[in-house]
Amino acid sequence: MSGIRIPAVSQEVTVTDTMQTFTLEFPAKDLQVAVGAKVGIELDNVTAVGDSWIGLDNVRLGLK
């Protein structure tokens, strides 16, 4: 499975000028192919108009 991305879960959120917290969870049983594989976080700034940037702090991937 080297080099193949398999999205487990996704969420679209609107980021504002105010500090915000987002949590996204999924049960491992829903994506058995990910067991034992590398897991990562992908962030995409999809602003449609003009130049933009996003500032992120404290991005974590954890087990529950």
Distance bins in CASP14 RR format, pairs under 12 A and 6 or more apart:
PFRMAT RR
TARGET T0000
AUTHOR 0000-0000-0000
RMODE 2
METHOD distances of the structure
MODEL  1
1 31 0 0 0 0 0 1 0 0 0 0 0
1 32 0 0 0 0 0 1 0 0 0 0 0
1 33 1 0 0 1 0 0 0 0 0 0 0
1 34 0 0 0 0 1 0 0 0 0 0 0
1 35 0 0 0 0 0 1 0 0 0 0 0
1 36 0 0 0 0 1 0 0 0 0 0 0
1 37 1 0 1 0 0 0 0 0 0 0 0
1 38 0 0 0 0 1 0 0 0 0 0 0
1 39 0 0 0 0 0 1 0 0 0 0 0
2 37 0 0 0 0 1 0 0 0 0 0 0
2 38 0 0 0 0 1 0 0 0 0 0 0
3 37 0 0 0 0 1 0 0 0 0 0 0
3 38 0 0 0 0 1 0 0 0 0 0 0
4 33 0 0 0 0 1 0 0 0 0 0 0
4 34 0 0 0 0 0 1 0 0 0 0 0
4 37 0 0 0 0 1 0 0 0 0 0 0
4 38 0 0 0 0 0 1 0 0 0 0 0
5 33 0 0 0 0 0 1 0 0 0 0 0
5 34 0 0 0 0 0 1 0 0 0 0 0
5 37 0 0 0 0 0 1 0 0 0 0 0
5 38 0 0 0 0 0 1 0 0 0 0 0
5 39 0 0 0 0 0 1 0 0 0 0 0
5 40 0 0 0 0 1 0 0 0 0 0 0
5 41 0 0 0 0 0 1 0 0 0 0 0
5 42 1 0 0 1 0 0 0 0 0 0 0
6 30 0 0 0 0 0 1 0 0 0 0 0
6 31 1 0 0 1 0 0 0 0 0 0 0
6 32 0 0 0 0 0 1 0 0 0 0 0
6 33 1 0 0 1 0 0 0 0 0 0 0
6 34 1 0 0 1 0 0 0 0 0 0 0
6 35 0 0 0 0 0 1 0 0 0 0 0
6 37 0 0 0 0 1 0 0 0 0 0 0
6 38 0 0 0 0 0 1 0 0 0 0 0
6 39 0 0 0 0 1 0 0 0 0 0 0
6 40 0 0 0 0 0 1 0 0 0 0 0
6 42 0 0 0 0 0 1 0 0 0 0 0
7 24 0 0 0 0 0 1 0 0 0 0 0
7 26 0 0 0 0 0 1 0 0 0 0 0
7 30 0 0 0 0 0 1 0 0 0 0 0
7 31 0 0 0 0 1 0 0 0 0 0 0
7 33 0 0 0 0 0 1 0 0 0 0 0
7 34 0 0 0 0 0 1 0 0 0 0 0
7 39 0 0 0 0 0 1 0 0 0 0 0
7 40 0 0 0 0 0 1 0 0 0 0 0
7 41 0 0 0 0 0 1 0 0 0 0 0
7 42 0 0 0 0 1 0 0 0 0 0 0
7 44 0 0 0 0 0 1 0 0 0 0 0
8 24 0 0 0 0 1 0 0 0 0 0 0
8 25 0 0 0 0 0 1 0 0 0 0 0
8 26 1 0 1 0 0 0 0 0 0 0 0
8 27 0 0 0 0 1 0 0 0 0 0 0
8 28 0 0 0 0 1 0 0 0 0 0 0
8 29 0 0 0 0 0 1 0 0 0 0 0
8 30 1 0 0 1 0 0 0 0 0 0 0
8 31 1 0 1 0 0 0 0 0 0 0 0
8 32 0 0 0 0 0 1 0 0 0 0 0
8 33 0 0 0 0 1 0 0 0 0 0 0
8 34 1 0 0 1 0 0 0 0 0 0 0
8 35 0 0 0 0 0 1 0 0 0 0 0
8 37 0 0 0 0 0 1 0 0 0 0 0
8 39 1 0 0 1 0 0 0 0 0 0 0
8 40 0 0 0 0 1 0 0 0 0 0 0
8 41 0 0 0 0 0 1 0 0 0 0 0
8 42 0 0 0 0 0 1 0 0 0 0 0
8 61 0 0 0 0 0 1 0 0 0 0 0
9 23 0 0 0 0 0 1 0 0 0 0 0
9 24 1 0 1 0 0 0 0 0 0 0 0
9 25 1 0 0 1 0 0 0 0 0 0 0
9 26 1 0 1 0 0 0 0 0 0 0 0
9 27 0 0 0 0 1 0 0 0 0 0 0
9 28 0 0 0 0 0 1 0 0 0 0 0
9 30 0 0 0 0 1 0 0 0 0 0 0
9 31 0 0 0 0 1 0 0 0 0 0 0
9 34 0 0 0 0 0 1 0 0 0 0 0
9 39 0 0 0 0 0 1 0 0 0 0 0
9 40 0 0 0 0 0 1 0 0 0 0 0
9 41 0 0 0 0 0 1 0 0 0 0 0
9 42 0 0 0 0 0 1 0 0 0 0 0
10 22 0 0 0 0 0 1 0 0 0 0 0
10 24 1 0 0 1 0 0 0 0 0 0 0
10 26 0 0 0 0 1 0 0 0 0 0 0
10 41 0 0 0 0 0 1 0 0 0 0 0
10 42 0 0 0 0 1 0 0 0 0 0 0
10 43 0 0 0 0 0 1 0 0 0 0 0
10 44 0 0 0 0 1 0 0 0 0 0 0
10 46 0 0 0 0 0 1 0 0 0 0 0
11 22 1 0 0 1 0 0 0 0 0 0 0
11 23 0 0 0 0 1 0 0 0 0 0 0
11 24 1 0 1 0 0 0 0 0 0 0 0
11 25 0 0 0 0 0 1 0 0 0 0 0
11 26 0 0 0 0 0 1 0 0 0 0 0
11 41 0 0 0 0 0 1 0 0 0 0 0
11 42 0 0 0 0 0 1 0 0 0 0 0
11 43 0 0 0 0 0 1 0 0 0 0 0
11 44 0 0 0 0 0 1 0 0 0 0 0
12 22 0 0 0 0 0 1 0 0 0 0 0
12 24 0 0 0 0 0 1 0 0 0 0 0
12 43 0 0 0 0 0 1 0 0 0 0 0
12 44 0 0 0 0 1 0 0 0 0 0 0
12 45 0 0 0 0 0 1 0 0 0 0 0
12 46 0 0 0 0 1 0 0 0 0 0 0
13 20 1 0 0 1 0 0 0 0 0 0 0
13 21 0 0 0 0 0 1 0 0 0 0 0
13 22 1 0 1 0 0 0 0 0 0 0 0
13 23 0 0 0 0 0 1 0 0 0 0 0
13 24 0 0 0 0 1 0 0 0 0 0 0
13 43 0 0 0 0 0 1 0 0 0 0 0
13 44 0 0 0 0 0 1 0 0 0 0 0
13 45 0 0 0 0 0 1 0 0 0 0 0
13 46 0 0 0 0 0 1 0 0 0 0 0
13 54 0 0 0 0 0 1 0 0 0 0 0
13 56 0 0 0 0 0 1 0 0 0 0 0
14 20 0 0 0 0 1 0 0 0 0 0 0
14 22 0 0 0 0 0 1 0 0 0 0 0
14 45 0 0 0 0 0 1 0 0 0 0 0
14 46 0 0 0 0 0 1 0 0 0 0 0
14 47 0 0 0 0 0 1 0 0 0 0 0
14 54 0 0 0 0 0 1 0 0 0 0 0
15 21 0 0 0 0 0 1 0 0 0 0 0
15 22 0 0 0 0 1 0 0 0 0 0 0
15 43 0 0 0 0 0 1 0 0 0 0 0
15 44 0 0 0 0 0 1 0 0 0 0 0
15 45 0 0 0 0 1 0 0 0 0 0 0
15 46 0 0 0 0 0 1 0 0 0 0 0
15 47 0 0 0 0 1 0 0 0 0 0 0
15 52 0 0 0 0 1 0 0 0 0 0 0
15 53 0 0 0 0 0 1 0 0 0 0 0
15 54 1 0 1 0 0 0 0 0 0 0 0
15 55 0 0 0 0 1 0 0 0 0 0 0
15 56 0 0 0 0 1 0 0 0 0 0 0
16 22 0 0 0 0 0 1 0 0 0 0 0
16 54 0 0 0 0 0 1 0 0 0 0 0
16 55 0 0 0 0 0 1 0 0 0 0 0
17 54 0 0 0 0 0 1 0 0 0 0 0
17 55 0 0 0 0 0 1 0 0 0 0 0
19 55 0 0 0 0 0 1 0 0 0 0 0
19 56 0 0 0 0 0 1 0 0 0 0 0
19 57 0 0 0 0 1 0 0 0 0 0 0
19 58 0 0 0 0 0 1 0 0 0 0 0
20 54 0 0 0 0 0 1 0 0 0 0 0
20 55 0 0 0 0 0 1 0 0 0 0 0
20 56 0 0 0 0 0 1 0 0 0 0 0
20 57 0 0 0 0 0 1 0 0 0 0 0
20 58 0 0 0 0 0 1 0 0 0 0 0
21 56 0 0 0 0 0 1 0 0 0 0 0
21 57 0 0 0 0 0 1 0 0 0 0 0
21 58 0 0 0 0 1 0 0 0 0 0 0
21 59 0 0 0 0 0 1 0 0 0 0 0
21 60 0 0 0 0 0 1 0 0 0 0 0
22 41 0 0 0 0 0 1 0 0 0 0 0
22 43 0 0 0 0 0 1 0 0 0 0 0
22 56 0 0 0 0 0 1 0 0 0 0 0
22 58 0 0 0 0 0 1 0 0 0 0 0
22 59 0 0 0 0 1 0 0 0 0 0 0
22 60 0 0 0 0 0 1 0 0 0 0 0
23 59 0 0 0 0 0 1 0 0 0 0 0
23 60 0 0 0 0 1 0 0 0 0 0 0
23 61 0 0 0 0 0 1 0 0 0 0 0
23 62 0 0 0 0 0 1 0 0 0 0 0
23 64 0 0 0 0 0 1 0 0 0 0 0
24 40 0 0 0 0 0 1 0 0 0 0 0
24 41 0 0 0 0 1 0 0 0 0 0 0
24 42 0 0 0 0 0 1 0 0 0 0 0
24 43 0 0 0 0 0 1 0 0 0 0 0
24 59 0 0 0 0 0 1 0 0 0 0 0
24 60 0 0 0 0 0 1 0 0 0 0 0
24 61 0 0 0 0 0 1 0 0 0 0 0
24 62 0 0 0 0 0 1 0 0 0 0 0
24 64 0 0 0 0 0 1 0 0 0 0 0
25 61 0 0 0 0 0 1 0 0 0 0 0
25 62 0 0 0 0 1 0 0 0 0 0 0
25 63 0 0 0 0 0 1 0 0 0 0 0
25 64 1 0 0 1 0 0 0 0 0 0 0
26 34 0 0 0 0 1 0 0 0 0 0 0
26 39 0 0 0 0 0 1 0 0 0 0 0
26 61 0 0 0 0 0 1 0 0 0 0 0
26 62 0 0 0 0 0 1 0 0 0 0 0
26 63 0 0 0 0 0 1 0 0 0 0 0
26 64 0 0 0 0 0 1 0 0 0 0 0
27 34 0 0 0 0 0 1 0 0 0 0 0
27 35 0 0 0 0 0 1 0 0 0 0 0
27 63 0 0 0 0 0 1 0 0 0 0 0
27 64 0 0 0 0 1 0 0 0 0 0 0
28 34 1 0 0 1 0 0 0 0 0 0 0
28 35 1 0 0 1 0 0 0 0 0 0 0
28 36 0 0 0 0 1 0 0 0 0 0 0
28 37 0 0 0 0 0 1 0 0 0 0 0
28 39 0 0 0 0 1 0 0 0 0 0 0
28 62 0 0 0 0 0 1 0 0 0 0 0
28 63 0 0 0 0 1 0 0 0 0 0 0
28 64 0 0 0 0 1 0 0 0 0 0 0
29 35 0 0 0 0 1 0 0 0 0 0 0
31 37 0 0 0 0 1 0 0 0 0 0 0
31 39 0 0 0 0 1 0 0 0 0 0 0
33 39 0 0 0 0 0 1 0 0 0 0 0
34 40 0 0 0 0 1 0 0 0 0 0 0
34 61 0 0 0 0 0 1 0 0 0 0 0
38 61 0 0 0 0 0 1 0 0 0 0 0
39 61 1 0 0 1 0 0 0 0 0 0 0
39 62 0 0 0 0 1 0 0 0 0 0 0
39 63 0 0 0 0 1 0 0 0 0 0 0
40 59 0 0 0 0 0 1 0 0 0 0 0
40 60 0 0 0 0 0 1 0 0 0 0 0
40 61 1 0 0 1 0 0 0 0 0 0 0
40 62 0 0 0 0 0 1 0 0 0 0 0
41 56 0 0 0 0 1 0 0 0 0 0 0
41 58 0 0 0 0 0 1 0 0 0 0 0
41 59 1 0 0 1 0 0 0 0 0 0 0
41 60 0 0 0 0 1 0 0 0 0 0 0
41 61 1 0 1 0 0 0 0 0 0 0 0
41 62 0 0 0 0 0 1 0 0 0 0 0
42 59 0 0 0 0 0 1 0 0 0 0 0
42 61 0 0 0 0 0 1 0 0 0 0 0
43 53 0 0 0 0 0 1 0 0 0 0 0
43 54 1 0 0 1 0 0 0 0 0 0 0
43 55 0 0 0 0 1 0 0 0 0 0 0
43 56 1 0 0 1 0 0 0 0 0 0 0
43 59 1 0 0 1 0 0 0 0 0 0 0
43 61 0 0 0 0 0 1 0 0 0 0 0
44 52 0 0 0 0 0 1 0 0 0 0 0
44 54 0 0 0 0 1 0 0 0 0 0 0
44 56 0 0 0 0 0 1 0 0 0 0 0
45 51 0 0 0 0 0 1 0 0 0 0 0
45 52 1 0 0 1 0 0 0 0 0 0 0
45 53 1 0 0 1 0 0 0 0 0 0 0
45 54 1 0 1 0 0 0 0 0 0 0 0
45 55 0 0 0 0 1 0 0 0 0 0 0
45 56 0 0 0 0 1 0 0 0 0 0 0
46 52 0 0 0 0 1 0 0 0 0 0 0
46 54 0 0 0 0 0 1 0 0 0 0 0
47 53 0 0 0 0 1 0 0 0 0 0 0
47 54 0 0 0 0 1 0 0 0 0 0 0
END
